[in-house]
Structure formats: structure tokens, C-alpha cells
Amino acid sequence: MGERLGRECLYMPSCRLGLYVALRHWCPPGGRVLMSPVNDDVIFFVVLAAGLRPVQAPLDPRDGSLDVAAVPESVWRGLSAVLTTNLYGNPDPAPQLRSRCDALGIPLIEDAAHAIGSEIGGRPVGGFGDAAVFSLSKHVGAKTGGFLAVADPGLRTELARARDALLRPSRLTAELAYAVRPYAEAGVRGLRLVRAARAALRLLGQEEREEIRMPLRGAELRTALAGAPGLGGFHSWIRVDLHDYRLRPGRARLGRTERLLRGLDGTLAAHREGTRRLLASPWAAPGAAAGPVQPLFRVPLLVEDRDAAIAALARHRLTTGYLYDPPLDVYAGAEFTDPSPVPAPAAWFARHALPVDPRHADRAIAVLTGLGARPVEWEETGSGG
């Protein structure tokens, strides 16, 4: 990955831990970080754990990218950093953000969890910021690991030391569970026992989401904030969906990750081709097919009745994940984050975006066509068309 990005890359047991390390290194406690309100709530809690105040940004309703022009000057002047999202692999406007950050003397940190292989301005996502964090669970499919890419290679030793201080010892039981998980999941899918398996995981405390957003638990969050920065008080939120997020990797994890990385070019080609098909469908955002096709991790189609679309896809064994609704400022409220100055586009996008795995493009198009799903288009009123 260092060769692909032209940057020094440091392995992390998870993207979220890499982000925490980056935020702690580049941002002073109490600083304000501009971020997307349509983002995983885990990332929101990572920002809080780093002792920082999230500031929600306006978004482009077509793809959920940051709308640089809509950020008021008063907000820019109070920032300590900008954190991009590159939602589903659609690049945020990194060149403009880099210019803004340079003018303000603040760091740009790229969350590229969804964006391995995405480019903007002829450069890879992750090649603009002072730091960028990537996930090896998404395109690579390793279900573990991530890495931190940095512009200054001289920081590697310091960042590795910070990472190592946060790691927990590898456990044999965790490695065994990781080694057999792909076979167990394949068996569950083959026997069509996905619902039963998820119910069992919920009983065992391994599945912690009843809805799209995890419970905020405001009283507990206030207590955790009093002890920030630090991961300890925020562990119950940050571990959701990935309990081993700070576990020192063993041979099984590293070995599988290396094997899967060797096939990354083929994986990106499949994502790119599926993206091309989905962007040619009636539900793609207007103009989304213009320019080079990115190997999107998920393609956000815009549909009028997303719940009906999700149910129809599920009947054909196509699971919809990576939904981020409601936006974080609605989810957390003004006590825990600065709301977006222009919230309507983010709310509209969060309500209508249907993330589709491009590897299943043809099946998804057939299901949506059979359903008669209606496309929806943003209007300046925010009501949609």
C-alpha cells in the first residue's frame, strides 16, 4: 500500500485505532474537527475519545461529499483539523480542503476506509492529507486490520510507539475464532440461517445494534467526556461491530490479510465494473457517471422509498449495510457536536441513499426494476423530486 500511495504506511489492527492515533498526534485536546454528519457513529466516538469537538459539515446531496463552499468562514477560523470521509469511496474535494487547511495552518486527515483505489485530480485518496487511515476490512475483505499512511516518513517510529502503547495482547481464542469465521459464515449463508445467526450473536453480546445507530447513552457519554482524551471511557462505543479493534494481530490475521491483498487489483476491477453498471441505472445521482469511474465500495443509489428497496433486496438475499441515518448532529444533538450550518442536504441524502455492493450490480438492478423503485432527485427546497 505504501507503493500504491507513495507514502509511509503503518499497520494498525483497525482503521478506527489508526484514526485515534492520528487525531491524538495532530490535534490538541479540546480542538474542533470538521467532519461529515453522514458517517459511522463509531468514528464520531473516536473523535470524542481523542478529546475533540466534532463540527458537522454541509454535504453535497448527490454523493454525500463535503461541501467546502457551504462552510461559513466563522467555522473555518475555529477549526483545529479537517477529517474527510470519502463516503462509499466517493472522494471528498481533497485539493480544495488541502488548500484551506494549508491557509489555516491545520492538518487534513483523510478517512479512506471506503476509498482504497479511489482517485481525485489524478492522485489517490489518502495522498493529500497529513495522515490518512484505511480499512483492510472493506475492499480487501480481511475482516480485520487497517493502516495509517503519513506524509512525513520521519513520524513512523513515533506513531508506531503510540500504536503499540494502545495494543492489547493477542489471544489464542480470538485468533482461532478469526481463523474459522469465514467457514462458519459460508456455512450459515449456504444453509440460509443468517437471521438465526444474527439472533445468536445478539444473545452473546456480539451484535450490538438494534437500529442503524447504536444507542447514544447520554448520561454515560457525559461521564466519558469528563475523562477524555483516552479510549478507556469510550470502549463500549468504539468496540461496536469490532471487539478486536485494538488487539495485537497474530499470524492468522496477518497471513490472511497478505493473501487477500495480493488479489486487490482484481477486486478493484470488479468494483469498478459494477460501479459503472450502477451509475448507468435510473437511480444514480445526476452526473454521477461523468469522469473516471471509481472502484466504489458501495454505490449510493437514490431511491424514493429506501425501506421498500431494502426489503426487496433482502428477499433476494442481498443485504444492505453501511447506512448512516440520521445524520450525526440529529443523532447526538448540540450537546455533543456542533450541528451542520446547512443540515438539509445531509438529512436528505441519509434518508434516500441506498448503498449497493457493486459486485452484485446486475442482481440489484433486476430487483429494483422488478419492484418499480422510483428514483429521487434533490431539489433546492430539500424535499426531493
Secondary structure, DSSP 8 states (H G I E B T S, - for coil): -HHHHTSEEEEES-HHHHHHHHHHHHS-TT-EEEE-SSS-HHHHHHHHHTT-EEEE--B-TTT--B-GGGS-HHHHHT-SEEEE--GGG----HHHHHHHHHHHT--EEEE-TT-TT-EETTEETTSSSSEEEEESSSSS--SS-EEEEES-GGGHHHHHHHHHHH-B---HHHHHHHHHHHHHHHHHHHTT-HHHHHHHHHHTT----SSSS----HHHHHHHHHT-S-SGGGHHHHTTT-TTTTB---HHHHHHHHHHHHTHHHHHHHHHHHHHHHHTSTTS-TTTTSSS----SSEEEEBS-HHHHHHHHHHTT--------S-HHHHH-TTTSB--SS-HHHHHHHHHEEEE-GGGHHHHHHHHHHHT--B----TTSS--
